[in-house]
């Protein structure tokens, strides 16, 4: 095996999802994941702290959120900056639907992983709130906007994974944002779902 392996992280993620689906999360070892990916356990641990991190790494999402909130024009309301960040996150996810479906099936089968998913969403909310504070938003409005945004994201994500849903993730997020504004009396009337 060569010293450098191209796309090691992606190969490890794919191997882990395959094995989690075949054997279950608990029965899958790091050694088996590394072997399936054609890599070593040492390479696995260079990319992930443990096998749960394969499912919960938020690197691409945290960066996309921070960048999108920061790029919102000056004077943008906090929740609208969050909306832009969520739409950006939806764009990042859009091409990963098959992976998201596999990942969600693994999480749904394990209560510990369901709890970890909530922790990840809370972490994304903290990332959004921090990005809003960097823009000068006071702490409480930043937290409320971020938490409301995560609620919208969760609903949109669940709908996106539904087999009967044909809309893309960014569209579902925008629809959820519009619905939230409608139920709070802060925006246009709700659109049909």
C-alpha positions as CSV (number, residue, x, y, z in Angstrom):
1,X,0.0,0.0,0.0
2,X,1.4,3.4,-1.0
3,X,2.2,6.1,1.5
4,X,-0.3,8.5,-0.1
5,X,-3.8,7.3,-1.0
6,X,-6.0,9.5,-3.2
7,X,-9.4,10.4,-1.7
8,X,-8.8,8.4,1.4
9,X,-11.4,10.3,3.4
10,X,-14.1,9.7,0.8
11,X,-13.2,6.0,0.5
12,X,-13.4,5.6,4.2
13,X,-16.8,7.3,4.4
14,X,-18.2,5.1,1.6
15,X,-16.7,1.9,3.1
16,X,-18.2,2.8,6.5
17,X,-21.6,3.5,5.1
18,X,-21.6,0.2,3.2
19,X,-20.6,-1.7,6.3
20,X,-23.0,0.1,8.6
21,X,-25.8,-0.9,6.2
22,X,-24.6,-4.5,5.9
23,X,-23.6,-5.3,9.5
24,X,-25.0,-2.5,11.6
25,X,-23.2,0.3,13.3
26,X,-22.3,-1.5,16.5
27,X,-20.9,-4.6,14.7
28,X,-18.7,-2.6,12.3
29,X,-15.1,-2.0,13.4
30,X,-12.6,0.6,12.4
31,X,-10.4,-2.2,11.1
32,X,-13.2,-3.5,8.9
33,X,-13.8,0.0,7.5
34,X,-10.1,0.6,6.8
35,X,-9.8,-2.8,5.1
36,X,-12.9,-2.3,2.9
37,X,-11.5,1.1,1.9
38,X,-8.1,-0.5,1.1
39,X,-6.4,1.6,3.7
40,X,-4.9,1.2,7.2
41,X,-6.4,1.9,10.6
42,X,-3.8,4.6,11.0
43,X,-5.1,6.4,7.9
44,X,-8.6,6.1,9.3
45,X,-7.6,7.9,12.5
46,X,-5.8,10.6,10.5
47,X,-9.2,11.5,9.1
48,X,-11.6,10.6,11.9
49,X,-11.5,10.4,15.7
50,X,-13.7,7.4,15.8
51,X,-16.3,5.5,13.6
52,X,-19.1,7.9,14.7
53,X,-17.2,10.8,13.1
54,X,-17.7,9.2,9.7
55,X,-21.4,10.1,10.2
56,X,-21.0,13.4,12.0
57,X,-18.1,15.3,10.6
58,X,-19.4,18.8,10.1
59,X,-16.3,20.3,8.4
60,X,-17.9,21.2,5.0
61,X,-21.1,22.4,6.7
62,X,-19.5,24.7,9.3
63,X,-17.4,26.4,6.8
64,X,-20.3,26.9,4.4
65,X,-22.4,28.3,7.1
66,X,-19.8,30.8,8.4
67,X,-19.0,31.9,4.9
68,X,-22.6,32.4,3.9
69,X,-23.5,34.3,7.1
70,X,-20.4,36.5,6.7
71,X,-21.2,37.2,3.0
72,X,-24.7,38.5,3.6
73,X,-24.8,42.2,2.8
74,X,-24.4,44.7,5.6
75,X,-27.8,45.5,7.2
76,X,-29.2,42.1,6.4
77,X,-31.6,41.0,9.2
78,X,-30.1,38.1,11.4
79,X,-32.7,35.6,10.3
80,X,-32.3,36.5,6.6
81,X,-28.5,35.9,7.0
82,X,-29.3,32.5,8.5
83,X,-31.7,31.8,5.6
84,X,-28.8,32.5,3.1
85,X,-26.6,30.2,5.1
86,X,-29.2,27.5,5.1
87,X,-29.7,27.8,1.4
88,X,-25.9,27.5,0.9
89,X,-25.9,24.4,3.1
90,X,-28.8,23.0,1.0
91,X,-26.6,23.5,-2.1
92,X,-23.7,21.6,-0.5
93,X,-26.0,18.7,0.4
94,X,-28.0,18.6,-2.8
95,X,-25.5,16.4,-4.6
96,X,-25.1,14.1,-1.6
97,X,-28.7,12.8,-1.4
98,X,-27.8,9.1,-1.8
99,X,-25.2,9.4,0.9
100,X,-27.6,11.3,3.2
101,X,-30.2,8.5,2.7
102,X,-27.7,5.8,3.7
103,X,-26.5,7.9,6.6
104,X,-30.0,8.6,7.9
105,X,-30.9,4.9,7.8
106,X,-27.9,4.1,10.0
107,X,-28.8,6.9,12.4
108,X,-32.4,5.9,12.6
109,X,-31.4,2.3,13.7
110,X,-29.4,3.5,16.7
111,X,-30.6,5.7,19.5
112,X,-27.1,6.7,20.5
113,X,-26.5,8.0,17.0
114,X,-29.9,9.8,17.0
115,X,-28.7,11.7,20.1
116,X,-25.4,12.5,18.4
117,X,-27.3,13.9,15.5
118,X,-29.0,16.3,17.8
119,X,-25.6,17.3,19.2
120,X,-24.4,18.0,15.7
121,X,-27.4,20.2,14.9
122,X,-26.8,22.1,18.2
123,X,-23.2,22.6,17.1
124,X,-24.3,24.0,13.7
125,X,-26.7,26.3,15.6
126,X,-23.7,27.6,17.7
127,X,-21.7,28.1,14.5
128,X,-24.5,30.2,13.0
129,X,-25.0,32.2,16.2
130,X,-21.2,32.9,16.4
131,X,-21.1,34.0,12.7
132,X,-24.1,36.3,13.4
133,X,-22.3,37.8,16.5
134,X,-19.3,38.4,14.3
135,X,-21.5,40.5,12.2
136,X,-22.5,42.5,15.2
137,X,-25.8,40.8,16.1
138,X,-26.5,40.8,19.8
139,X,-26.3,37.4,21.5
140,X,-30.0,36.7,22.1
141,X,-31.1,37.5,18.6
142,X,-28.2,35.6,17.2
143,X,-29.1,32.5,19.2
144,X,-32.8,32.8,18.4
145,X,-32.2,33.2,14.6
146,X,-29.8,30.3,14.6
147,X,-32.1,28.0,16.5
148,X,-35.0,28.9,14.3
149,X,-32.8,28.2,11.3
150,X,-31.9,24.8,12.6
151,X,-35.6,23.9,13.1
152,X,-36.2,24.9,9.4
153,X,-33.2,22.9,8.3
154,X,-34.4,19.7,10.2
155,X,-37.8,19.9,8.7
156,X,-36.5,20.5,5.2
157,X,-33.9,17.7,5.5
158,X,-36.6,15.2,6.6
159,X,-38.8,16.2,3.7
160,X,-35.9,16.1,1.2
161,X,-35.2,12.5,2.2
162,X,-38.8,11.4,1.7
163,X,-39.1,9.4,-1.5
164,X,-42.2,11.3,-2.6
165,X,-40.4,14.7,-2.4
166,X,-39.3,16.0,-5.8
167,X,-38.0,19.5,-4.8
168,X,-34.4,20.2,-4.2
169,X,-33.0,20.9,-0.8
170,X,-32.5,24.7,-1.2
171,X,-36.1,25.0,-2.4
172,X,-37.3,23.1,0.6
173,X,-35.3,25.3,2.9
174,X,-36.7,28.5,1.3
175,X,-40.2,27.1,1.6
176,X,-39.6,26.3,5.3
177,X,-38.3,29.8,5.9
178,X,-41.3,31.3,4.2
179,X,-43.6,29.1,6.3
180,X,-41.9,30.1,9.5
181,X,-42.2,33.8,8.6
182,X,-45.9,33.2,7.8
183,X,-46.7,31.5,11.1
184,X,-44.8,34.2,13.1
185,X,-46.5,37.0,11.1
186,X,-43.2,38.3,9.9
187,X,-43.4,37.5,6.2
188,X,-45.6,36.6,3.3
189,X,-48.5,34.2,3.4
190,X,-47.6,30.6,3.6
191,X,-47.2,28.9,0.2
192,X,-48.7,25.5,-0.5
193,X,-46.4,22.7,0.6
